[in-house]
């Protein structure tokens, strides 16, 4: 997370939380999409800054796996949650979560799907994947490794189960 995005995130969170009276402990749950040490390093400045600005303890929670993270979301164990678009839509619909700030990566708020092929495969376009077997790196609820790549395929006119 670069410094500009971190400042925007901190500003939005402080604005939201500034009107709250003594909040007590604030828990930030972070979707475990990267190694825990990397995630901790990226979000530790947010934890420290919010704690200092609010004068309240702020705790960063990075669950060991998706199941543990999602259980925490469902039990509403986190005051603030950082996750992807799919998980927000699901938690908003099922649990009433609301967006207060959107993350940017590489200067963009939109997530993009990617498809990779071997250089010697002869595949030069998405249309060339018609009739091929495609391996996805995640389950059907994985934003970056299933939902976004299948959107690329659908945009190119390919239908799951028929064309791939």
C-alpha angles and dihedrals in degrees: 000000000000123000096255093054090045091052092050091048092047092047093052093046093048091050091052095044098040092080093053119098119226100335099188113206118000118203122202114199115201124198106244099233095132132040111293094242092053092046091048091051092049096048102033092087090055092050092049095044095049091047091051095045095045097038087226132108113267119193127199114214119193107180118216094239144002095266092056091045094050092047088056091050092050092048089047091235092149125072090196125025131197113199143127130284096263093052091047092053090049095046092044092052097042103030108020099248115165131207115242098168137006124223123232124208120192089353095304134101092197120090116223129207122228133201121195128198134178113270091238095047096099090231109133102161140025089254088062088067092071108121093013130120111244125200116209121202095222145029124274091275094054108111101200100033102038118006097048096042092048088052088058089052093047091049088055089053098255119140123211113243092016107053101020 
